[in-house]
Amino acid sequence: MDFTVEYTPTRDEVARALGQGVKRQLSALRVALPAILVLAGAACAAMGGIGLAAGMLAGAVAFPVALTWAINRAARRQLAYLCVPTTLRVTGDGYECRTDQYTTALNWSMFGNIVNTPEFWLFFIGKQCAAFLPRRAFDPDQQAALDAHFAARRSTGPSVT
């Protein structure tokens, strides 16, 4: 596998990729914190602390909204840096991403988890989403080659889902 493609990521595309990556990265927190707030709120209500209970229940409702807002805000700060004409060279060892502002080379071996979505391949180092490749940048044969490569890594190495 060795191919080069050129594309320009759109603002919406980058925001969706980063949002999906961070949501997967923070999935336990997204569930655990509201659950803890609901349980603590119920306990406070049972002990007569209605004001504190209401605050905790409101926090449980507001947290997912606030988290989504924070993720989108962080993504927007990176849009100018990421939404530029980009050249990707993909090989069996990894990929290189080149723009007028930067060049980044990443080996597949550094990613412990590669998540396939209908729109992206999301790359994780530990639990942190570190990079993504948009499927639309590749033709169907290249997409199939990447899917096969990641499937082969799944059977011999780190997790690819």
N, CA and C of each residue as an Amber inpcrd file, in Angstrom:
protein
   483
   0.8550000  -1.1640000   0.0000000   0.0000000   0.0000000   0.0000000
   0.9060000   1.2340000   0.0000000   0.7090000   2.0700000  -0.9810000
   1.4530000   3.3210000  -1.0780000   0.6930000   4.2280000  -2.0320000
  -0.0120000   5.1990000  -1.4930000  -0.7270000   6.1290000  -2.3410000
  -0.7250000   7.5190000  -1.7220000  -0.9050000   8.5050000  -2.5990000
  -0.9110000   9.9120000  -2.1960000  -2.2100000  10.5400000  -2.6700000
  -2.8560000  11.2880000  -1.7850000  -4.0940000  11.9820000  -2.1230000
  -3.9870000  13.4310000  -1.6590000  -4.7390000  14.2840000  -2.3330000
  -4.8240000  15.6850000  -1.9330000  -6.2800000  16.0100000  -1.6520000
  -6.5150000  16.7430000  -0.5920000  -7.8700000  17.1400000  -0.2340000
  -7.7860000  18.3450000   0.6920000  -8.9150000  18.9980000   0.8830000
  -9.0190000  20.0980000   1.8360000 -10.1590000  19.7700000   2.7960000
  -9.8280000  19.5410000   4.0580000 -10.8860000  19.2450000   5.0290000
 -11.8030000  20.4550000   5.1980000 -13.0930000  20.1930000   5.3550000
 -14.0420000  21.2710000   5.6060000 -14.1290000  21.5270000   7.1120000
 -14.6140000  22.6990000   7.4550000 -14.7670000  23.0540000   8.8700000
 -15.6920000  22.0670000   9.5840000 -16.8150000  21.7470000   8.9560000
 -17.7630000  20.8170000   9.5650000 -17.1520000  19.4310000   9.7310000
 -16.4010000  18.9950000   8.7300000 -15.7760000  17.6760000   8.7650000
 -14.7790000  17.5780000   9.9200000 -13.9360000  18.5810000  10.0670000
 -12.9550000  18.5710000  11.1580000 -13.6700000  18.6120000  12.4990000
 -14.6840000  19.4400000  12.6070000 -15.4250000  19.5200000  13.8690000
 -16.0790000  18.1820000  14.2010000 -16.6450000  17.5090000  13.2010000
 -17.2720000  16.1960000  13.4500000 -16.2250000  15.1610000  13.8640000
 -15.0920000  15.1400000  13.1710000 -14.0470000  14.1590000  13.5060000
 -13.5200000  14.3790000  14.9180000 -13.1910000  15.6170000  15.2420000
 -12.6810000  15.8930000  16.5830000 -13.7580000  15.6230000  17.6370000
 -14.9910000  15.9760000  17.3170000 -16.0850000  15.7100000  18.2540000
 -16.2760000  14.2270000  18.5100000 -16.2560000  13.4280000  17.4350000
 -16.4100000  11.9800000  17.5950000 -15.2480000  11.4000000  18.3990000
 -14.0450000  11.8620000  18.1170000 -12.8720000  11.3590000  18.8290000
 -12.9150000  11.6790000  20.3060000 -13.2170000  12.9290000  20.6290000
 -13.2450000  13.3370000  22.0300000 -14.4160000  12.6840000  22.7640000
 -15.5550000  12.5400000  22.0980000 -16.6920000  11.8820000  22.7530000
 -16.3470000  10.4370000  23.0910000 -15.6550000   9.7410000  22.1940000
 -15.2240000   8.3690000  22.5010000 -14.1960000   8.3830000  23.6190000
 -13.3180000   9.3650000  23.5810000 -12.2670000   9.4870000  24.5850000
 -12.8610000   9.7230000  25.9730000 -13.9240000  10.4910000  26.0330000
 -14.5350000  10.8610000  27.3170000 -15.8260000  10.1070000  27.6170000
 -16.0450000   8.9800000  26.9440000 -17.3230000   8.2770000  27.0770000
 -17.6400000   7.8820000  28.5170000 -16.6610000   7.4270000  29.2720000
 -16.9210000   7.0360000  30.6610000 -17.3160000   8.2490000  31.4950000
 -16.6360000   9.3650000  31.2880000 -16.9560000  10.5770000  32.0270000
 -18.3430000  11.0870000  31.6740000 -18.7220000  10.9940000  30.3970000
 -20.0280000  11.4800000  29.9400000 -21.1740000  10.7300000  30.6230000
 -20.9340000   9.4820000  30.9910000 -21.9720000   8.6830000  31.6460000
 -21.8360000   8.7630000  33.1660000 -20.6120000   8.6580000  33.6620000
 -20.3980000   8.5450000  35.1020000 -20.7440000   9.8180000  35.8690000
 -20.2930000  10.9620000  35.3870000 -20.5270000  12.1830000  36.1620000
 -22.0140000  12.5120000  36.3010000 -22.8060000  12.4990000  35.2270000
 -24.2470000  12.7510000  35.4380000 -24.8890000  11.7080000  36.3560000
 -24.4790000  10.4410000  36.2570000 -25.0480000   9.4090000  37.1300000
 -24.7120000   9.6890000  38.5930000 -23.4880000  10.0920000  38.8400000
 -23.0790000  10.4180000  40.2150000 -23.8630000  11.6180000  40.7280000
 -24.0340000  12.6190000  39.8670000 -24.7960000  13.8020000  40.2770000
 -26.2540000  13.4540000  40.5830000 -26.8530000  12.5830000  39.7800000
 -28.2400000  12.1710000  40.0290000 -28.3280000  11.4180000  41.3590000
 -27.4300000  10.4880000  41.5890000 -27.4490000   9.7290000  42.8500000
 -27.2150000  10.6390000  44.0520000 -26.2480000  11.5500000  43.9360000
 -25.9830000  12.4780000  45.0410000 -27.1700000  13.4140000  45.2500000
 -27.7900000  13.8330000  44.1480000 -28.9690000  14.6870000  44.2640000
 -30.1110000  13.9690000  44.9540000 -30.3030000  12.6980000  44.6180000
 -31.3590000  11.9090000  45.2640000 -31.0710000  11.7460000  46.7550000
 -29.8000000  11.5190000  47.0850000 -29.4340000  11.3820000  48.4960000
 -29.6660000  12.6880000  49.2470000 -29.3150000  13.8000000  48.6290000
 -29.5390000  15.1080000  49.2650000 -31.0350000  15.3640000  49.4630000
 -31.8300000  15.0070000  48.4510000 -33.2780000  15.1960000  48.5650000
 -33.8460000  14.3440000  49.6910000 -33.3470000  13.1260000  49.8150000
 -33.8280000  12.2320000  50.8800000 -33.4750000  12.7660000  52.2590000
 -32.3790000  13.5250000  52.3520000 -31.9540000  14.0840000  53.6420000
 -32.4920000  15.4990000  53.8580000 -33.3180000  15.9740000  52.9400000
 -33.9540000  17.2740000  53.1230000 -33.2300000  18.4420000  52.4780000
 -32.1420000  18.2040000  51.8040000 -31.3900000  19.2850000  51.1420000
 -31.9130000  19.5120000  49.7320000 -33.1130000  20.0550000  49.6460000
 -33.7960000  20.2020000  48.3540000 -33.0190000  21.1320000  47.4150000
 -32.4980000  22.2390000  47.9180000 -31.7470000  23.1810000  47.0740000
 -30.5060000  22.5330000  46.4810000 -29.7650000  21.8310000  47.3110000
 -28.5610000  21.1450000  46.8430000 -28.9280000  20.0300000  45.8680000
 -29.9990000  19.3130000  46.1650000 -30.4580000  18.2430000  45.2750000
 -30.8380000  18.8070000  43.9160000 -31.5560000  19.9290000  43.9030000
 -31.9520000  20.5520000  42.6340000 -30.7240000  20.9790000  41.8430000
 -29.7300000  21.5210000  42.5280000 -28.4940000  21.9350000  41.8690000
 -27.7590000  20.7580000  41.2410000 -27.7070000  19.6580000  41.9600000
 -27.0240000  18.4710000  41.4260000 -27.7760000  17.8830000  40.2340000
 -29.0970000  17.8590000  40.3290000 -29.8880000  17.3480000  39.2140000
 -29.7590000  18.2750000  37.9920000 -29.7300000  19.5670000  38.2370000
 -29.5230000  20.5160000  37.1340000 -28.1340000  20.3110000  36.5170000
 -27.1520000  20.0790000  37.3690000 -25.7950000  19.8090000  36.8680000
 -25.7410000  18.5470000  36.0290000 -26.4910000  17.5310000  36.4190000
 -26.5310000  16.2790000  35.6550000 -27.1170000  16.5090000  34.2690000
 -28.1060000  17.3950000  34.1770000 -28.7190000  17.7110000  32.8890000
 -27.8010000  18.6220000  32.0690000 -27.1820000  19.5920000  32.7270000
 -26.3580000  20.5840000  32.0270000 -25.0080000  20.0310000  31.5910000
 -24.4640000  19.0520000  32.3060000 -23.1110000  18.5750000  32.0020000
 -22.9480000  18.0940000  30.5640000 -23.8040000  17.2210000  30.0180000
 -23.6030000  16.7860000  28.6310000 -23.6480000  17.9480000  27.6300000
 -24.5230000  18.9120000  27.8890000 -24.6120000  20.0770000  27.0060000
 -23.3360000  20.8990000  27.1010000 -22.8540000  21.1290000  28.3040000
 -21.6270000  21.9000000  28.5030000 -20.4230000  21.1800000  27.9140000
 -20.3840000  19.8700000  28.0560000 -19.2690000  19.1030000  27.4950000
 -19.2580000  19.1990000  25.9730000 -20.4160000  19.0620000  25.3470000
 -20.5110000  19.1870000  23.8880000 -20.0720000  20.5800000  23.4480000
 -20.4890000  21.6110000  24.1590000 -20.0870000  22.9760000  23.8440000
 -18.5650000  23.1290000  23.9470000 -17.9790000  22.5830000  25.0070000
 -16.5300000  22.6950000  25.2040000 -15.7610000  21.9630000  24.1030000
 -16.2510000  20.8010000  23.6980000 -15.6120000  20.0460000  22.6170000
 -15.6780000  20.8410000  21.3150000 -16.8350000  21.3830000  21.0110000
 -16.9860000  22.1710000  19.7850000 -16.1210000  23.4260000  19.8180000
 -16.0170000  24.0540000  20.9560000 -15.1730000  25.2510000  21.0890000
 -13.7100000  24.9040000  20.8510000 -13.2580000  23.8080000  21.4340000
 -11.8630000  23.3900000  21.2290000 -11.6080000  23.0440000  19.7630000
 -12.5690000  22.4100000  19.1270000 -12.4240000  22.0660000  17.7040000
 -12.3500000  23.3260000  16.8510000 -13.1970000  24.3110000  17.1400000
 -13.2070000  25.5540000  16.3550000 -11.8660000  26.2710000  16.4040000
 -11.1590000  26.1730000  17.5360000  -9.8530000  26.8340000  17.6470000
  -8.8220000  26.2290000  16.7020000  -9.0140000  24.9830000  16.2980000
  -8.0540000  24.3090000  15.4370000  -8.4400000  24.3370000  13.9600000
  -9.6020000  24.8750000  13.6310000 -10.0900000  24.8110000  12.2630000
  -9.1770000  25.5190000  11.2630000  -8.7060000  26.6990000  11.5880000
  -7.8560000  27.4360000  10.6470000  -6.5680000  26.6660000  10.3730000
  -6.0850000  25.9740000  11.3470000  -4.8550000  25.2030000  11.2350000
  -5.0700000  23.9220000  10.4250000  -6.2470000  23.3400000  10.5330000
  -6.5100000  22.0530000   9.8980000  -7.2460000  22.1360000   8.5620000
  -7.9900000  23.1980000   8.3250000  -8.8140000  23.3060000   7.1110000
  -8.0490000  24.0140000   5.9930000  -6.9790000  23.4050000   5.5660000
  -6.1350000  23.9340000   4.4990000  -5.8500000  22.8070000   3.5100000
  -5.4710000  23.1410000   2.2730000  -5.1200000  22.0790000   1.3260000
  -4.0540000  21.1470000   1.9340000  -4.3250000  19.8650000   1.8540000
  -3.5160000  18.8520000   2.5340000  -3.1580000  17.7320000   1.5740000
  -1.9230000  17.2680000   1.6620000  -1.4770000  16.1050000   0.9020000
  -1.2010000  14.9800000   1.8870000  -1.8400000  13.8350000   1.6580000
  -1.6330000  12.6540000   2.4960000  -0.9030000  11.5990000   1.6880000
   0.1610000  11.0620000   2.2440000   0.8330000   9.9070000   1.6560000
   0.6670000   8.7690000   2.6430000   0.0410000   7.6960000   2.1920000
  -0.2710000   6.5590000   3.0490000   0.5380000   5.3600000   2.5830000
   1.2280000   4.7170000   3.5290000   1.9890000   3.5040000   3.2310000
   1.6270000   2.4300000   4.2470000   2.2050000   1.2670000   4.0830000
   1.9750000   0.1870000   5.0340000   2.5190000   0.4900000   6.4140000
   3.4790000   1.4020000   6.5040000   4.0830000   1.7440000   7.7940000
   3.3590000   2.8640000   8.5340000   2.6870000   3.7560000   7.7890000
   2.0180000   4.8850000   8.4240000   1.5540000   5.8790000   7.3920000
   1.4090000   7.1170000   7.8160000   1.0190000   8.1450000   6.8560000
   1.7270000   9.4510000   7.1660000   1.8350000  10.2600000   6.1220000
   2.4200000  11.5870000   6.2370000   1.3760000  12.5940000   5.7880000
   1.2270000  13.6420000   6.5480000   0.2710000  14.7040000   6.2630000
   1.0800000  15.9840000   6.0380000   0.9280000  16.5890000   4.8470000
   1.6910000  17.8040000   4.5180000   0.7480000  18.9410000   4.1480000
   1.0230000  20.1080000   4.6980000   0.3610000  21.3510000   4.2900000
   1.4580000  22.3900000   4.1320000   1.0850000  23.6120000   3.7650000
   2.0790000  24.6840000   3.6930000   2.6190000  25.0500000   5.0680000
   1.8610000  24.7320000   6.1270000   2.2440000  25.1220000   7.4810000
   2.9580000  24.0280000   8.2790000   2.7350000  22.7740000   7.9410000
   3.3200000  21.6990000   8.7430000   3.4310000  20.4120000   7.9380000
   4.2780000  19.5310000   8.4350000   4.3840000  18.1560000   7.9380000
   4.4190000  17.2470000   9.1570000   3.5720000  16.2420000   9.1440000
   3.5040000  15.2910000  10.2460000   3.5840000  13.8810000   9.6740000
   4.4390000  13.0610000  10.2430000   4.5330000  11.6570000   9.8460000
   4.2230000  10.8030000  11.0680000   3.2980000   9.8600000  10.9010000
   2.8690000   9.0010000  11.9990000   2.9220000   7.5440000  11.5540000
   3.4900000   6.6920000  12.3880000   3.5210000   5.2560000  12.1160000
   2.2870000   4.6090000  12.7100000   1.7460000   3.6160000  11.9990000
   0.5600000   2.9160000  12.4980000   0.8340000   2.3000000  13.8680000
   2.0740000   1.8790000  14.1150000   2.4040000   1.1820000  15.3620000
   2.2070000   2.0620000  16.5960000   2.1630000   3.3710000  16.4270000
   1.9940000   4.2260000  17.6020000   0.5450000   4.2710000  18.0920000
  -0.3880000   3.8110000  17.2670000  -1.7940000   3.8710000  17.6370000
  -2.2370000   2.5590000  18.2570000  -2.7470000   2.6310000  19.4810000
  -3.2230000   1.4430000  20.1540000  -4.6220000   1.0440000  19.7300000
  -5.3600000   1.9960000  19.1610000  -6.7270000   1.7150000  18.7510000
  -7.0430000   2.5640000  17.5200000  -7.6310000   1.9410000  16.5240000
  -8.0880000   2.6420000  15.3270000  -9.5680000   2.3330000  15.1860000
 -10.3830000   3.3810000  15.2390000 -11.8350000   3.2220000  15.1810000
 -12.3080000   3.5760000  13.7780000 -13.0090000   2.6330000  13.1590000
 -13.6140000   2.8690000  11.8450000 -15.0100000   3.4200000  12.0470000
 -15.2980000   4.5670000  11.4360000 -16.6510000   5.1120000  11.4290000
 -17.0580000   5.2550000   9.9680000 -18.3070000   5.5170000   9.6920000
 -18.7060000   5.6870000   8.2880000 -17.9960000   6.8450000   7.5920000
 -17.5350000   7.8210000   8.3680000 -16.9370000   9.0080000   7.7690000
 -15.4290000   9.1290000   7.9780000 -14.8930000   8.4960000   9.0320000
 -13.4860000   8.6960000   9.3950000 -12.8470000   7.4030000   9.8880000
 -11.5330000   7.4380000   9.9270000 -10.7490000   6.5300000  10.7420000
 -10.2060000   7.4090000  11.8580000 -10.4940000   7.0490000  13.1110000
 -10.0370000   7.7980000  14.2720000  -8.8990000   7.0200000  14.9180000
  -7.7960000   7.7010000  15.2220000  -6.5950000   7.0570000  15.7460000
  -6.3730000   7.4800000  17.1950000  -6.2200000   6.4810000  18.0630000
  -6.0690000   6.7280000  19.4900000  -4.7060000   6.2600000  19.9830000
  -4.1090000   7.0860000  20.8230000  -2.9210000   6.7110000  21.5830000
  -3.3970000   6.6230000  23.0240000  -3.3890000   5.4120000  23.5590000
  -4.0310000   5.2030000  24.8510000  -5.5160000   5.4720000  24.6720000
  -6.0770000   6.3210000  25.5000000  -7.4970000   6.6650000  25.3730000
  -7.6980000   8.0020000  24.6720000  -6.6060000   8.6340000  24.2520000
  -6.6950000   9.9590000  23.6410000  -6.7490000   9.8800000  22.1210000
  -7.7340000  10.5560000  21.5440000  -7.8380000  10.6380000  20.0880000
  -6.7240000  11.5570000  19.6050000  -5.8090000  11.0160000  18.7990000
  -4.6270000  11.7600000  18.3860000  -4.6840000  12.2340000  16.9420000
  -5.4730000  11.5720000  16.0970000  -5.5050000  11.9310000  14.6750000
  -6.7290000  11.3010000  14.0250000  -6.9800000  11.7240000  12.7890000
  -8.0600000  11.1210000  12.0130000  -7.7360000  11.2490000  10.5330000
  -8.3330000  10.3590000   9.7670000  -8.3000000  10.4510000   8.3100000
  -9.7350000  10.4090000   7.8160000 -10.1120000  11.3400000   6.9470000
 -11.4730000  11.3170000   6.4050000 -11.5640000  10.3170000   5.2550000
 -12.5770000   9.5000000   5.2720000 -12.7590000   8.5150000   4.2020000
 -12.9370000   9.1920000   2.8400000 -13.5810000  10.3560000   2.8140000
 -13.8750000  10.9990000   1.5310000 -12.6150000  11.3990000   0.7600000
 -11.4840000  11.4770000   1.4460000 -10.2320000  11.8400000   0.7740000
  -9.7140000  10.7030000  -0.1020000 -10.2440000   9.5040000   0.0740000
  -9.7400000   8.3180000  -0.6070000 -10.7990000   7.7380000  -1.5280000
 -10.3460000   7.1890000  -2.6510000 -11.2980000   6.5330000  -3.5500000
 -11.6770000   5.1770000  -2.9500000 -12.7130000   4.5240000  -3.4780000
 -13.1850000   3.2630000  -2.8810000 -12.0980000   2.1770000  -2.7860000
 -11.2210000   2.0750000  -3.7820000 -10.1550000   1.0710000  -3.7080000
  -9.1770000   1.3840000  -2.5820000  -8.8530000   2.6530000  -2.4000000
  -7.9470000   3.0460000  -1.3200000  -8.6090000   2.8240000   0.0440000
  -9.8920000   3.1290000   0.1340000 -10.6110000   2.8830000   1.3840000
 -10.5920000   1.3950000   1.7310000 -10.8160000   0.5550000   0.7260000
 -10.8010000  -0.8920000   0.9420000  -9.4170000  -1.3500000   1.3970000
  -8.3650000  -0.7860000   0.7930000  -6.9950000  -1.1470000   1.1850000
  -6.7270000  -0.7390000   2.6290000  -7.1780000   0.4490000   3.0150000
  -6.9890000   0.8850000   4.4020000  -7.7950000   0.0200000   5.3630000
  -9.0490000  -0.2730000   5.0260000  -9.8620000  -1.1410000   5.8840000
  -9.2010000  -2.5060000   6.0600000  -8.6810000  -3.0690000   4.9720000
  -8.0160000  -4.3720000   5.0430000  -6.7520000  -4.2890000   5.9000000
  -6.0000000  -3.2180000   5.7290000  -4.7680000  -3.0360000   6.5180000
  -5.0910000  -2.9380000   8.0090000  -6.1110000  -2.1570000   8.3520000
  -6.4740000  -2.0120000   9.7590000  -7.0650000  -3.3080000  10.3110000
  -7.7920000  -4.0450000   9.4950000  -8.3260000  -5.3470000   9.9310000
  -7.1900000  -6.3190000  10.2110000  -6.1560000  -6.2890000   9.3810000
  -4.9970000  -7.1620000   9.6040000  -4.2830000  -6.7800000  10.8980000
  -4.1970000  -5.5020000  11.1920000  -3.5790000  -5.0540000  12.4480000
  -4.4080000  -5.5210000  13.6390000  -5.7280000  -5.5360000  13.4770000
  -6.6160000  -5.9570000  14.5640000  -6.3030000  -7.4120000  14.9620000
  -6.0590000  -8.2400000  13.9580000  -5.8380000  -9.6600000  14.2530000
  -4.4330000  -9.9500000  14.7600000  -3.4960000  -9.0160000  14.5490000
  -2.1160000  -9.2840000  14.9730000  -1.5950000  -8.3150000  16.0020000
  -2.3220000  -7.2480000  16.2710000  -1.7690000  -6.2450000  17.1640000
  -2.8310000  -5.5270000  17.9510000  -2.6340000  -4.2200000  18.0940000
  -3.5600000  -3.4140000  18.8960000  -4.9660000  -3.4150000  18.3250000
  -5.8870000  -2.9870000  19.1360000  -7.3140000  -2.9930000  18.8060000
  -7.6430000  -2.0390000  17.6660000  -8.4470000  -2.5020000  16.7260000
  -8.9950000  -1.6740000  15.6600000 -10.4760000  -1.9910000  15.5940000
 -11.3390000  -0.9830000  15.8880000 -12.7790000  -1.2290000  15.8680000
 -13.4940000  -0.2450000  14.9880000
